[in-house]
Amino acid sequence: MEGRRVPKSLFVLLTCGLLAFGALVMLVRMPRPEDPTEEDSSDSPMLAALTANSPPGGRRNDKGPLLKEEDAVCRSKSCIETDILREPAKPDDPFQLNQAKDFFKACISTGELEKVGLKPVFQMLQLYGGWPILSPPGTWNATNFNWWRSMADLKRMFGTSSIFDIVVNQHLSNPNFSTVHLQQPSLFLSRPYYINKNNFPSYLTAFKELIVNIVKELKSSPAISSFPNLSGPLNLKYIEAKAAEIVAFEEEIAKLSRDGVETQYGLRNFTATLTLNYLQAIFNNYTTPNSTNKVCKDHIINGPMLFRKILKIIMLKPSCIMDIKLELKKLLDFTFRTAGTTISETQLVSMSDTNYMGNMFELLSTTPVEVLANYLHFRMLSWVVSGTTAAMRGHIHKYQRVVYGITEPSPRSLYDFRDYVCASSTEEKFGLALTQPYLNRVKIGNDVVEKAADMMEQVRKSFIQLLDSAKWMNSSLKGSLRKKARTITPCIGFAPWMSPNGSEFDRHTFQEHLNNHFAGLNIGNGGYLQKLWNVRAWLTDQKLKLLKERFVPGCKWTTFPGQIGAFYDIRRQAVNVPLGLLQAPFFYDGVPIAVNYGGLGSILGHEFTHGFTVYGWTETTSGKFSPISQCLIDQYNRFKVPEANLHIHGALTLDENFPDNGGLLEAYKTFKTFAPKTPQKLPGMTKFSQEQLFFIGFANEFVDAWNCPVGSPMNPQKYKKCSAFN
């Protein structure tokens, strides 16, 4: 086809029709399960699943496709990270950088992982009272099992949740401070797979088979000989039955949980913030009508109206008391025990769904303790087994193939898959320590950072102008939004004191920042799993410590500058744009401004708009969706991927669709303001207008720029077009 011209009619069809399908594929929000495969990731549990099917390759030209191996230059983020971490530790390097290298080395040493085997896994299980499914039928002793202790350490040591989650959230009325927040948990297999299980029968089967395979692997391990109470023949029928109980128990949790829309938008009448001792009194008087283990008493709770209102909200019937006790003070003390935070009886505790908490107590009261132990300890195992033997990782990959369609990883021509996973995991935990070696290797000048910062300021101005033009807003709301828009802090690239070529003062400042950020972290001299548990516990502590920290607006500068992903820090009211985004394909130096505003500009606008998803904009004062939100919800609900037979869940994705829409409008307005009178052309793409270049940079298409005919997928006649501002 080279050299042949595409007819205009066909070109319009491709841009306005088929490309719409390509955009649609990217927009569908598939259910996001909590994946066990990346044993090292506290914030991105799907990392290994995603990277297993993407080229860790690494040696890419920043402005083009993969290079031939003989021309390869290490420029990609993953390649640079691996090169840094493979360098020997140096006495003069910061201690934190050498810890990162030590962690990476332990992670990639698969030979040592095989040598150590599964003994640490058995030892971990014994600490929490054992995994009943491993014991011969009827022999497990529940004496050393404590459900809330296991739940607390699942959060503290593994960074995940199970029965309910414990997080630190901003106080609603005083954003400078925080509260302890109880909310529904993340699940191993995502909630939609249970709610629509008839559409995903193979997923639930794969979940059960994964449990069975892990048990079989443990039962066949030589390490089991050190634990006589677990000896005995393999009873496959028994193991399969217990695995089915684990899956069934999580399905019950899924039924009690709400989807993201209900959790975020529909629970204002089911949210409570109380002092710890007040909330404990409510739980002390909780009853479950279906419980077989309860003590019934005829008594009436007399208390303030608020107390009785909360009882009603969580459906308490104060005539009975469960024998399953939850001592919140002990639970929180145990969870926060290494975070240096004391929990008082008057600590404010909020719950986003009091109905869930009440229903969960009902479920706990009717669930055999053995099922509870099996479930909680499987959740622990799911985060560590892929950090052990190749056989265990094989079972994980088998599960991945079913649930995610991911093929088994294999070594690549340039970089081994394990190197890639371990480098990504290390960067996630020690990213700040890798900053100066990274900046030494990339060649992105300060002028690029300054250009991006200027783009951010121009996008801010466009936001305010679009805000002023919004006809539906009253002057009071506009004034408060305008004030907030002027206070949002841009954190672009990296801080000046991070530069490896800075002054002595800068070097001292950077080392001081490292010391403060990594205070309390020592990964130790043990094996990989011990290092992993140490760093995971430290990471969780950093999040829990926020309970007593005052939030100060501005840049925190703890993100690895090579990270490819911007974000809005709601606590600090800051837009964070790491250096990794200030390069292709998001930003090109010396190209028409249309391309950069369509790429980086729309990202800046998106993150800036994240700061305004409430304030009566996406929701009315009554908690209902605003007309603007409803328009976007309806628009996205119409998108469907036939292959998956799924529509986008417009309400569930509103928190991203709204900034997408607003950010694009802001970037486009800024581009139009500064577009030169003489159109700039891009070599090799001279036939495209500036407006078309903008949307090429955005990787999308637009009705006016592409002259999409009425009735085409991107210019439907019967539906209203949506704008975040009007």
C-alpha positions in Angstrom: 0.0 0.0 0.0 3.0 2.3 0.3 2.7 5.3 -2.0 -1.1 4.9 -2.5 -3.4 7.7 -1.4 -6.3 6.8 0.9 -9.6 8.2 -0.6 -11.0 11.0 1.6 -14.3 9.2 2.2 -12.4 6.2 3.5 -10.1 8.3 5.6 -13.1 10.0 7.3 -14.6 6.6 8.0 -11.3 5.4 9.5 -10.9 8.4 11.7 -14.5 9.0 12.7 -15.6 5.3 12.9 -12.9 2.7 13.3 -10.7 4.9 15.5 -13.7 5.4 17.7 -13.7 1.7 18.3 -10.0 1.8 19.2 -10.7 4.6 21.7 -13.6 2.5 23.0 -11.3 -0.5 23.8 -9.1 1.8 25.9 -12.0 3.3 27.7 -13.8 0.1 28.9 -13.1 -0.2 32.6 -12.8 -4.0 33.1 -13.2 -5.2 36.7 -9.9 -4.9 38.5 -9.3 -7.9 40.7 -6.7 -7.8 43.4 -4.0 -10.0 41.8 -1.7 -12.1 43.8 0.9 -12.3 41.2 3.2 -9.4 42.0 4.4 -10.4 45.4 6.3 -7.2 45.9 3.7 -4.6 45.0 1.8 -2.8 47.7 0.0 -0.3 45.5 -0.1 -2.1 42.1 -1.1 -5.7 42.7 -1.7 -6.3 39.0 1.9 -5.3 38.1 3.1 -8.8 37.3 -0.1 -9.6 35.4 0.3 -6.5 33.2 4.0 -6.8 32.7 3.9 -10.5 31.8 2.3 -9.6 28.5 4.3 -6.4 27.7 7.8 -6.2 26.5 10.1 -5.4 29.4 12.4 -4.5 26.6 13.5 -1.9 27.5 15.8 -0.7 25.1 13.6 1.6 23.1 14.2 4.7 21.2 12.2 7.4 23.0 10.7 8.6 19.7 10.1 5.4 17.9 9.6 1.6 18.1 11.9 -1.0 19.4 15.4 -0.6 17.9 17.3 -3.5 16.5 19.3 -5.1 19.2 22.7 -4.0 17.8 21.5 -0.4 17.9 19.9 -0.6 21.3 20.5 2.1 23.8 19.2 1.9 27.3 16.7 4.7 27.5 13.4 3.3 28.8 12.5 3.6 32.5 12.7 -0.1 33.2 16.0 -0.5 31.4 17.6 2.4 33.3 16.2 1.1 36.6 17.6 -2.3 36.0 21.1 -0.9 35.1 21.1 1.2 38.2 20.1 -1.7 40.5 22.5 -4.2 38.9 25.5 -2.0 39.8 27.4 -3.1 42.9 26.7 -1.3 46.1 29.3 1.5 46.8 30.3 2.7 50.3 29.9 6.3 49.3 26.4 5.8 48.0 23.4 6.7 50.2 22.4 3.9 52.5 18.9 3.9 51.0 20.2 3.3 47.5 22.3 0.3 48.7 19.2 -1.1 50.4 17.4 -0.8 47.1 20.1 -2.7 45.4 20.1 -5.4 48.1 16.3 -5.8 47.8 16.6 -6.1 44.0 19.4 -8.6 44.2 17.3 -10.8 46.6 14.3 -10.6 44.3 16.1 -11.7 41.2 18.1 -14.5 42.9 15.7 -17.2 41.8 18.3 -19.9 42.6 18.4 -18.8 46.2 14.6 -18.7 46.3 14.6 -22.4 45.2 17.2 -23.2 47.8 15.2 -21.6 50.6 12.0 -23.3 49.3 8.7 -23.0 51.2 9.9 -23.2 54.8 9.3 -19.5 55.4 5.7 -19.9 54.2 5.1 -22.7 56.7 6.7 -20.6 59.5 4.5 -17.6 58.6 1.3 -19.7 58.7 2.3 -21.2 62.1 2.6 -17.6 63.5 -1.1 -17.1 62.8 -2.4 -20.4 64.0 -1.9 -22.4 60.8 -3.8 -22.9 57.6 -6.6 -25.5 58.4 -6.8 -26.8 54.9 -3.2 -28.1 55.2 -4.1 -30.2 58.3 -5.6 -33.7 58.1 -9.5 -33.5 58.4 -10.7 -32.7 61.9 -7.2 -32.1 63.4 -6.8 -28.3 63.1 -6.6 -26.5 66.5 -8.2 -23.0 66.6 -6.5 -22.1 69.9 -3.8 -19.9 68.3 -6.0 -18.3 65.7 -7.4 -14.8 66.2 -9.4 -13.5 63.2 -8.9 -9.8 63.8 -5.2 -10.3 64.5 -4.8 -12.1 61.1 -6.9 -9.4 59.5 -4.8 -6.6 61.0 -1.5 -8.1 59.9 -2.9 -8.8 56.5 -3.2 -5.1 56.3 0.0 -4.2 58.1 2.4 -6.8 56.6 0.9 -7.3 53.2 -0.8 -4.0 52.5 -4.2 -5.5 51.6 -7.6 -5.9 53.2 -10.0 -8.8 53.8 -13.0 -8.6 56.1 -13.0 -4.8 56.1 -10.3 -2.2 55.4 -8.6 0.2 57.8 -7.3 3.4 56.2 -6.4 6.9 57.1 -8.6 9.5 55.4 -8.8 13.3 55.5 -11.2 14.7 57.9 -14.2 16.0 56.0 -14.6 19.2 57.9 -10.9 19.8 58.5 -8.7 18.7 55.6 -5.5 19.4 57.5 -6.2 16.4 59.8 -7.3 12.8 59.4 -9.5 10.1 60.8 -9.4 6.3 61.0 -11.8 5.1 58.3 -13.4 1.6 58.1 -14.6 0.6 54.7 -15.4 -2.5 52.6 -12.4 -4.5 51.6 -10.7 -5.4 48.3 -11.3 -8.9 47.2 -9.0 -11.5 45.7 -11.4 -11.9 42.7 -13.2 -8.8 41.8 -16.8 -8.3 42.9 -18.3 -8.1 39.4 -17.1 -11.7 38.7 -19.2 -12.9 41.6 -22.3 -10.7 40.9 -22.2 -11.9 37.3 -20.8 -15.3 37.9 -22.9 -16.9 35.2 -20.8 -15.0 32.7 -17.5 -15.9 34.4 -17.7 -19.5 35.5 -14.2 -20.3 34.5 -12.8 -17.5 36.7 -14.3 -18.9 39.9 -13.1 -22.4 38.9 -9.6 -21.0 38.3 -9.7 -19.4 41.8 -10.6 -22.7 43.4 -7.9 -24.6 41.4 -5.3 -22.0 42.4 -6.0 -22.7 46.1 -5.9 -26.5 45.5 -2.6 -26.2 43.6 -1.0 -24.1 46.4 -2.1 -26.7 49.0 -0.7 -29.6 46.8 2.6 -27.7 46.4 2.9 -27.1 50.1 2.0 -30.7 51.0 4.7 -32.0 48.6 7.4 -29.7 49.9 10.3 -31.2 51.9 9.8 -28.4 54.4 6.5 -29.9 55.7 8.5 -32.6 57.5 9.4 -29.9 60.1 5.7 -29.6 61.0 4.5 -33.1 62.1 0.9 -31.8 62.7 0.6 -31.3 59.0 1.7 -34.8 58.0 -0.7 -37.2 56.4 -1.8 -38.4 53.0 -3.1 -36.0 50.4 -6.9 -36.0 50.6 -7.8 -34.2 47.3 -11.5 -34.5 47.8 -11.2 -32.8 51.2 -8.9 -30.1 49.9 -11.2 -29.3 47.0 -14.2 -29.0 49.4 -12.3 -26.6 51.6 -11.2 -24.6 48.6 -14.8 -24.3 47.5 -15.7 -22.9 51.0 -13.0 -20.2 50.6 -14.4 -19.1 47.3 -18.0 -19.3 48.6 -17.1 -17.1 51.6 -15.6 -14.4 49.4 -18.6 -14.6 47.3 -20.7 -13.8 50.3 -18.5 -10.8 51.1 -19.0 -9.7 47.4 -22.8 -9.8 47.9 -22.6 -7.6 51.0 -20.3 -5.1 49.2 -21.3 -2.3 47.0 -19.8 -1.4 43.6 -17.7 1.7 43.2 -20.6 4.0 42.3 -22.6 3.1 45.4 -19.5 3.3 47.6 -18.5 6.7 46.3 -21.8 8.4 45.6 -24.7 6.6 47.3 -23.7 6.2 50.9 -24.2 9.6 52.4 -27.2 8.4 54.4 -25.2 5.4 55.6 -22.0 7.1 56.7 -21.1 7.8 60.3 -18.2 9.5 62.1 -18.0 8.7 65.8 -15.5 8.5 68.6 -14.0 5.1 69.1 -15.6 4.4 72.5 -19.0 5.4 71.1 -18.7 3.1 68.1 -17.5 0.3 70.4 -20.6 0.7 72.5 -22.7 0.2 69.3 -20.8 -3.0 68.3 -21.1 -4.3 71.9 -24.8 -4.2 71.4 -24.9 -5.7 68.0 -27.1 -8.7 67.3 -27.6 -11.0 64.3 -30.9 -12.7 64.1 -29.5 -15.7 62.2 -26.6 -16.3 64.5 -26.4 -19.7 66.1 -23.9 -18.5 68.7 -25.5 -15.6 70.5 -26.7 -14.7 73.9 -30.1 -13.1 73.9 -31.1 -10.5 76.6 -34.2 -8.5 77.0 -33.0 -5.0 77.4 -33.4 -1.6 75.9 -30.5 0.6 74.9 -31.1 4.1 76.3 -28.9 6.8 74.8 -28.8 10.0 72.8 -30.9 10.3 69.7 -27.7 10.0 67.5 -26.8 6.8 69.2 -30.3 5.3 68.5 -30.1 6.7 64.9 -26.8 4.9 64.3 -28.2 1.7 65.7 -31.0 1.9 63.3 -28.7 2.7 60.4 -26.7 -0.5 60.9 -29.8 -2.5 61.6 -29.0 -3.4 65.2 -31.6 -5.2 67.2 -30.5 -4.5 70.8 -32.2 -7.6 72.2 -29.2 -9.9 71.6 -25.5 -9.7 71.8 -23.1 -11.7 69.6 -20.4 -13.8 71.1 -18.1 -12.7 68.2 -16.6 -9.7 69.8 -14.7 -7.0 67.9 -12.6 -4.9 70.3 -11.9 -1.9 68.1 -9.3 -0.4 70.4 -7.3 -3.6 70.4 -7.7 -4.0 66.7 -6.5 -0.5 65.9 -3.7 -0.6 68.5 -2.5 -3.9 66.8 -2.7 -2.4 63.3 -1.0 0.9 64.2 1.5 -0.7 66.7 4.6 0.0 64.6 3.5 3.3 63.2 4.3 5.2 66.3 0.7 6.2 66.7 -1.3 5.9 69.9 -5.1 5.4 69.4 -7.2 7.0 72.1 -10.7 6.2 73.2 -11.8 9.5 71.7 -10.2 8.9 68.3 -12.6 9.8 65.5 -13.6 6.7 63.4 -15.6 7.0 60.2 -17.5 4.3 58.3 -18.4 4.7 54.6 -21.0 2.0 54.7 -22.6 1.2 58.1 -24.9 -1.4 56.4 -21.9 -3.3 55.2 -20.4 -3.4 58.7 -23.6 -4.6 60.2 -24.1 -7.3 57.6 -20.5 -8.4 57.9 -21.1 -9.2 61.6 -24.0 -11.2 60.6 -21.8 -13.2 58.2 -19.0 -13.6 60.7 -21.5 -15.0 63.3 -22.6 -17.7 61.0 -19.3 -18.6 59.5 -17.3 -21.5 61.0 -14.0 -20.3 62.4 -12.1 -22.8 60.2 -13.5 -21.2 57.0 -12.5 -17.8 58.3 -8.9 -19.0 59.0 -8.7 -20.7 55.6 -9.8 -17.5 53.8 -7.6 -15.0 55.7 -4.5 -17.2 55.5 -5.1 -17.8 51.8 -5.1 -14.1 51.3 -1.7 -13.9 53.0 -0.3 -16.7 50.9 -1.5 -15.1 47.7 0.9 -12.2 48.3 4.0 -14.3 49.0 4.0 -17.6 47.1 5.2 -16.1 43.8 8.2 -14.9 45.8 9.2 -18.5 46.5 9.6 -21.3 44.0 9.3 -21.6 40.2 6.5 -24.2 40.7 4.5 -21.8 42.8 4.9 -19.0 40.2 3.7 -21.5 37.6 0.4 -22.0 39.5 0.0 -18.2 39.6 0.6 -17.9 35.9 -1.9 -20.6 35.1 -4.5 -18.6 37.1 -3.5 -15.5 35.2 -4.0 -17.1 31.8 -7.6 -17.8 32.7 -8.6 -14.6 34.4 -6.5 -12.1 32.5 -5.7 -13.9 29.3 -2.0 -13.4 30.0 0.5 -15.7 28.5 3.3 -17.2 30.6 6.3 -14.8 30.7 9.5 -15.8 28.9 13.0 -14.3 28.7 13.2 -11.5 26.2 16.1 -10.8 23.8 17.3 -7.9 25.9 16.0 -8.3 29.4 14.8 -11.1 31.5 11.2 -10.9 32.7 12.2 -11.4 36.4 14.6 -8.5 36.2 11.9 -6.3 34.9 9.4 -7.3 37.6 11.9 -6.9 40.4 13.2 -3.6 39.1 9.6 -2.2 38.9 8.9 -3.5 42.4 12.1 -2.0 43.8 11.4 1.4 42.2 7.9 1.4 43.7 9.4 1.1 47.1 12.7 2.9 46.8 12.0 5.3 44.0 13.3 8.3 45.7 16.7 6.6 46.4 17.1 6.0 42.6 16.5 9.6 41.7 20.0 10.9 41.3 21.4 7.9 39.4 18.3 8.1 37.1 18.8 11.9 36.5 22.4 11.2 35.6 21.3 8.9 32.8 18.4 10.8 31.3 18.9 13.9 29.2 15.9 16.0 29.8 17.0 19.6 30.3 15.6 22.2 32.7 14.2 24.1 29.7 11.8 21.2 29.1 10.7 21.3 32.8 10.2 25.1 32.4 8.1 24.6 29.3 5.9 22.1 31.0 5.5 24.4 34.0 4.4 27.2 31.6 1.9 24.9 29.9 0.5 24.1 33.4 0.0 27.8 34.1 -1.7 28.4 30.8 -4.0 25.5 31.4 -4.9 26.9 34.8 -5.9 30.2 33.1 -8.0 28.4 30.6 -9.7 26.5 33.4 -10.7 29.8 35.1 -11.9 31.3 31.8 -14.1 28.2 31.1 -15.3 28.4 34.7 -16.3 32.0 34.2 -18.2 31.1 31.1 -20.2 28.4 32.8 -23.8 29.6 32.7 -25.2 27.1 35.3 -23.0 28.3 38.1 -23.9 31.1 40.5 -21.3 33.7 41.3 -20.7 32.3 44.8 -19.7 28.9 43.5 -17.6 30.4 40.8 -15.8 32.5 43.3 -14.9 29.5 45.6 -13.8 27.4 42.6 -11.7 30.2 41.2 -10.0 30.6 44.6 -9.2 27.0 44.7 -7.9 26.9 41.1 -5.4 29.6 42.0 -4.1 27.7 45.1 -3.4 24.3 43.4 0.4 23.8 43.3 2.1 22.4 40.2 4.9 19.9 41.0 6.7 19.5 37.6 9.6 17.2 36.8 11.8 17.2 40.0 12.9 19.5 42.7 16.1 21.5 42.0 17.9 20.0 45.0 17.4 16.5 43.5 19.8 17.3 40.7 23.0 15.2 40.9 24.9 18.3 39.7 23.6 20.6 42.4 25.5 22.5 45.0 26.8 21.2 48.3 23.7 22.6 49.9 21.5 20.8 47.4 23.3 17.5 48.1 22.8 18.0 51.8 19.1 18.8 51.3 18.6 15.7 49.2 20.3 13.4 51.7 18.2 15.0 54.5 15.1 14.3 52.4 16.2 10.7 51.9 16.8 10.2 55.7 13.4 11.7 56.6 11.5 9.7 53.9 13.1 6.3 54.7 13.3 6.8 58.5 12.7 3.5 60.2 13.2 1.3 57.2 15.8 -1.5 57.5 15.1 -4.5 55.2 17.4 -6.6 57.3 19.8 -9.4 56.4 17.3 -12.2 56.0 16.1 -13.9 52.9 13.9 -12.3 50.2 10.6 -12.9 51.9 11.8 -11.4 55.2 13.0 -8.3 53.3 9.7 -8.1 51.5 7.7 -8.3 54.8 9.9 -5.7 56.4 9.5 -3.2 53.6 5.8 -3.9 53.2 5.2 -3.3 56.9 7.2 0.0 56.7 5.2 1.1 53.7 1.9 0.5 55.5 3.3 2.4 58.5 4.0 5.4 56.4 0.3 5.5 55.4 -0.9 4.9 58.9 1.3 7.7 60.3 -0.7 10.2 58.3 -3.3 9.9 61.0 -1.3 12.3 63.2 0.4 14.3 60.5 -0.8 17.8 59.5 -1.2 18.0 55.8 0.7 20.9 54.3 -0.3 22.1 50.8 2.5 21.9 48.2 5.0 19.5 46.7 6.1 16.5 48.7 8.7 15.3 46.2 8.8 11.7 47.2 7.8 10.3 43.8 10.4 8.7 41.5 11.0 11.3 38.8 11.1 8.6 36.1 7.5 7.5 36.8 5.3 7.7 33.8 2.0 8.9 35.2 0.8 12.1 36.6 -1.6 12.4 39.6 -3.5 14.9 41.7 -2.6 14.9 45.4 -5.9 15.7 47.0 -4.4 16.1 50.5 -1.7 18.6 49.4 -3.8 20.1 46.6 -1.0 19.6 44.1 -0.7 18.4 40.5 2.3 16.0 40.2 3.9 15.6 36.8 7.1 13.4 37.0 9.9 13.8 34.6 9.0 10.6 32.9 6.0 12.3 31.2 8.1 15.1 29.8 9.2 13.0 26.9 7.7 11.1 23.9 5.0 10.2 23.3 3.6 12.8 25.6 5.9 15.7 24.9 8.3 16.5 22.1 10.7 19.4 22.1 10.6 21.5 18.9 7.3 20.3 17.4 4.1 22.3 16.7 2.4 23.3 20.0 -0.8 21.5 18.8 0.9 18.1 19.4 2.2 18.9 22.9 -1.1 20.4 24.1 -3.0 17.4 22.7 -0.6 15.1 24.6 0.9 16.6 27.7 -1.5 19.5 27.8 -4.6 17.3 28.1 -2.9 15.3 30.9 -2.2 18.5 32.8 -5.8 19.6 32.3 -7.0 16.1 33.4 -5.1 16.2 36.7 -6.0 19.8 37.4 -9.7 19.0 36.9 -9.4 16.2 39.4 -9.4 18.8 42.1 -13.0 19.8 41.3 -15.0 16.6 41.1 -17.3 17.7 43.9 -18.1 21.3 44.9 -21.6 20.9 43.4 -20.1 20.2 40.0 -20.4 16.4 39.6 -23.0 16.2 42.4 -25.9 18.3 43.6 -26.2 19.3 47.2 -28.7 16.4 47.7 -26.0 13.9 46.7 -27.5 13.2 43.2 -25.6 13.4 40.0 -25.6 16.9 38.4 -26.9 17.3 34.8 -23.4 17.5 33.6 -22.4 14.3 35.3 -25.6 12.5 34.1 -24.8 13.6 30.5 -21.3 12.0 30.8 -22.7 8.9 32.4 -25.2 8.4 29.7 -22.6 9.0 27.0 -20.1 6.5 28.4 -22.9 4.0 29.1 -23.5 3.8 25.3 -20.0 2.6 24.6 -19.7 -1.2 24.2 -17.0 -3.7 23.2 -18.7 -6.5 21.4 -15.9 -9.0 22.0 -16.4 -8.6 25.7 -20.1 -8.0 25.6 -19.6 -5.2 28.1 -20.6 -1.6 28.2 -18.7 1.0 30.1 -20.1 1.7 33.5 -20.5 5.4 33.1 -21.2 6.2 36.8 -18.3 4.0 37.9 -15.8 5.8 35.6 -17.2 9.3 36.2 -14.2 10.3 38.3 -12.0 9.8 35.3 -14.4 10.7 32.5 -15.2 14.1 34.0 -11.4 15.1 34.2 -10.9 13.6 30.7 -13.6 15.9 29.3 -12.7 19.0 31.3 -8.9 18.5 30.8 -9.3 18.1 27.0 -11.4 21.3 26.8 -8.8 23.2 28.9 -5.9 22.0 26.8 -7.8 22.7 23.5 -8.7 26.2 24.6 -5.1 26.9 25.6 -3.8 25.6 22.3 -6.3 27.8 20.4 -5.2 30.8 22.4 -1.5 30.4 21.5 -1.8 28.8 18.1 0.3 30.8 15.6 -1.5 32.6 12.8 0.7 30.8 10.3 -0.2 27.1 10.9 2.8 24.9 12.0 3.3 21.7 10.1 4.8 18.5 11.2 7.3 16.9 8.7 5.7 13.8 7.2 2.2 14.9 8.3 1.9 18.2 6.5 -1.6 17.4 5.2 -3.1 17.7 8.7 -4.4 20.9 10.2 -3.2 22.3 13.5 -6.5 21.2 15.0 -6.1 17.7 13.7 -2.5 17.6 15.0 -3.9 18.4 18.4 -6.2 15.4 18.4 -3.5 13.2 17.0 -1.4 14.3 20.0 -4.4 13.4 22.1 -4.7 10.0 20.3 -8.4 10.6 19.6 -10.5 12.4 17.1 -12.9 15.3 17.1 -16.0 16.2 15.0 -14.9 19.6 13.8 -11.2 18.8 13.3 -12.0 15.7 11.3 -15.3 16.8 9.7 -17.0 13.7 11.0 -20.3 13.4 9.2 -23.5 13.5 11.2 -24.5 10.0 12.3 -20.9 8.7 12.5 -19.9 7.1 15.8 -18.1 10.3 16.9 -20.9 12.6 15.8 -24.1 10.9 16.7 -27.2 12.8 15.8 -29.6 11.6 18.4 -27.5 12.1 21.5 -26.5 15.3 23.3 -22.8 16.1 23.4 -21.4 16.7 26.9 -19.1 19.4 28.3 -17.7 19.6 31.8 -18.4 23.3 31.9 -21.8 23.8 30.2 
